[in-house]
Amino acid sequence: MQSSKASFSIASIVAIIAAILSFKFGAILGLIKGTSTGSVTNATTAYKQYQDVANAKAKIEGLTEEMEIIRKALEKDLAEIGESYDPSSLSLEKETLKPTRTDVVVERVALLWK
């Protein structure tokens, strides 16, 4: 990635220098004006592309940081929820219920032996 960035930067610099030289010396050497403006356009396009790449990288870094913040908040919230539903952290109270005769209903009678 670094080598392509370095080669792109060198290519941009070469295009800019060529554009300046062709613009300055174009009239002296008798070159057509369209070629010098074409070089300037090429250099401008190369610079804009370089800026677009830099802007995209900055945006990716910002979104990556934002995702990391959201991920940490999510992990914290999940840990809190997990702790609140942990059975070992619940306080239980003993309560004795006494059955009454009206609460007992026999639905089946079965006989088992061995």
URSULLIN-V67781 format. One record per residue. N is the residue number from 0. PHI is phi as a letter, one per 30 degrees, with the letter a starting at -180 (999 if undefined). Layout:
BEGIN
N/PHI
N/PHI
END
This chain:
BEGIN
0/999
1/d
2/d
3/d
4/d
5/d
6/d
7/d
8/d
9/d
10/d
11/d
12/d
13/d
14/d
15/d
16/d
17/d
18/d
19/d
20/d
21/d
22/d
23/d
24/c
25/d
26/d
27/d
28/d
29/i
30/d
31/d
32/d
33/d
34/d
35/d
36/d
37/d
38/d
39/d
40/d
41/d
42/d
43/d
44/d
45/d
46/d
47/d
48/d
49/d
50/d
51/d
52/d
53/d
54/d
55/d
56/d
57/d
58/d
59/d
60/d
61/d
62/d
63/d
64/d
65/d
66/d
67/d
68/d
69/d
70/d
71/d
72/d
73/d
74/d
75/d
76/d
77/d
78/d
79/d
80/d
81/d
82/d
83/d
84/c
85/d
86/d
87/d
88/c
89/d
90/c
91/c
92/c
93/d
94/b
95/c
96/c
97/c
98/d
99/c
100/d
101/d
102/d
103/c
104/b
105/c
106/c
107/b
108/b
109/b
110/b
111/b
112/b
113/b
END
